[in-house]
Amino acid sequence: MNRQGVELKWLLFGMFLGSIGNSFVWPLTTIYIHDQLHESLTVSGIVLLFYSGANVVGSYISGMLFDRANPRKLMIGGTLLATIVMAIMIFFNGWPIYGILLTVIGFFNGWIITMVNSFATRSGRDGRYVFNMLYFANNLGMVIGTTIVGPLYQYADGNVSPMFLITTILYTMFSLVVIFFFKDSQQTVAKTENTEDKEETKTVDIKMPQANLWINWIFFIALVVIWTMYEQWASNLSVFMTDQGISMTKYSLLWTLNGILIVVFQLGITWLNRWVNRPYAQVFIGMFTIGFSFVLLLYAHSYSWFVAAMVVLTIGEATALPTMPAIVNSLSPVAVKGKYQGILNAFSSLGKAIGPLFGGLMIEATSYHILFIICAISIFVMEIIVIFVIKIKQAKAVEY
């Protein structure tokens, strides 16, 4: 145990376990609702809207509470309750209970991820290294989960109960890690013991330069746009591919490829960051390549094109998405780091909430190709705005 309350290795292990568990749930949601529960893409989009909407609420509340209450107790409560809901879904996964319980899971997933990211801000290490490693752990778990889930889903003939059983076991292990290795930090104890000094310290710490606020908020808005479009890969693209005769197993293998490449890219980026300190450039490059992946989807008529587009998407994802929370962390005063990580995760979840429904409505109103064009243009325009704001405000920003 270190003085911040939790060693980085336990944060990474917890993120790893949670990621494997979630990999048995989210890749199947759209196709399970569409093919097994016989609901439309729009309905599956609404379910994912509620799931991610609850994720937004969970992220925001836990981020606010992290700075004010006992983070360990909040983390234990979140993991235990998430485990209970997963266990219930082993037995109750028909319609509409599936959508209702999935929404509850969304709340606790937002809660847990924000807690882990907030604990990471107290790790005492370089922020970019910590968030890169968290992203690494998350995607290593996803590699394992997505490699198994496609074949298992087909073997189970569309029955999701085995997937929720495995997820329940993994979340039970996650809860045990939290109970035994997440300890109260000195910062939390100091807040409890020095209630009179708390308000004075908080007042000083939370005063942020306008430049910091501008950069943080343009990142929050950018994340809504990025995740709205990115979510097409995780939801509606499964139906697009299976309609072209590509199996669910091959679709899940795309996510296995995504996870493997992120693991490789993250190791390379972590190594490169020792000598090159250009986090904003990483965001610019990442946003461009995420947008360009949708350009490639316009020409995707065979599996090899989907593979190529996924490779490009992964380069952008690995470059931009872990860098943005690291920058937000560096621009946020100590007393409100949890708050701003919560807002960041809430806005990311908002994009994930909007994405499936937005895509489903666009597909039913127009076509997949029009959707891909809108996705690419939206990200490119957002990138121009991000570059403009950062070029104006970066020189006046203060790092903490």
C-alpha positions, 0 to 999 in steps of 0.5 A: 500500500502506498500513501495515496491509498491504493497501489497502481497494480491493484487499480490496473488489476481491477480495471482488467477484471471489470473490462473482461466482464463488460466484454461479455455484455456490451458487444452482444447488446444490439444483436441480442435485442435485435435477433433474440428479443426481436426488437428493432435497431431503434429500440436497441438504440433506446436501451443503450441510450438508457444504459449510457444515460445511467452511466452519465449519472453514475459518473457525475455523482461518483466524481462529485462524491469522490472529492467529498466522501470516503472513496473506498466505501463508495468503491466497495458499494459500487462493485458489490451492487454491480455484482448483484445486478449481474447475478440477477441477469443470469436468470432474468434476461428477457424483454423488457427486464433485460433493458431495465437491468442493463440500465442499472448496470450502466449506472454502476459501471459509470460509478466504478470507472470514474472511481478508478480514474479518480483514484488514479489521479492520486497515484503519485505518478505521471498522469499520462503514464497512469492513464495509458496503463489504465487504458492498456489494462482495460483493453487487455481485458477486452482482448480476452473477453471479446475473443471468447464472447463471439464463439460462446454466444454462438455455441450457447445459441443466443443464450446470454445467461452464461455470459452474465455468469462469467461476468458475475464471477469476475465482478466478485473478484473485482469486489474482493480486490477493492475490499482488501487492497483499496485503503483509505488514503491520508488525503481522505483521513485529512479531510475528515479530521480537518473539517474546518480547514477543508472549506478554506483549502477547497475554496483556494484549490477549485479556482481554475484559470479560464484557459484551463476551463476552456480546454477541459470543456472543449475536450468534454464536448469533443468526447461527446462527438467522438463517442457518439460516432465511435459507438456505431462500431460497437452497436449498429456495425454488428448488424451491418456486417451480419447483413453482408453475410459476415458472422458474429464471430468475425465481428467479435474478432474485430474487437479482439484485434482492436484490443491487441493493437491497443495493447501494442500501441499503448506500450509503444506510446508509453515508451515514446512519452519518455522522450516526447512530450506532445500530448495535444499533438496526440489528441489531434492525430488521434481524432483525425484517424478516428474520423478517417476510419469512417471514410474507409467504411464507405468502401467496406464490402469485404472483411479485409476492409473492416479489418483495415478500418478497425486498425485505423480506428485503433490507432486514433483511439489509442492515441487520443482517448487515454491522453484526454483524461491525462490532460484534464487531470493535469489542468484540474486542481487537486481538490476537484480532480475527482469532479472533473474526471467524473464530468469527463466520464459523464460526457463520454457516456453521454456520447455512448448514450446518443450513439446507438439511437442516433445511428439507428434513426439515421440508418432507418431514415437514410442508409449506413453510408450516409451515417458513415459520412456524417460520422467522419465529417462530425469528427473532422469539424470537431477536431478543427474546433479543438485545435482552434481553442487549444492554440488560443488558450494553451499558453495561458493554461496552468498545470497542477 
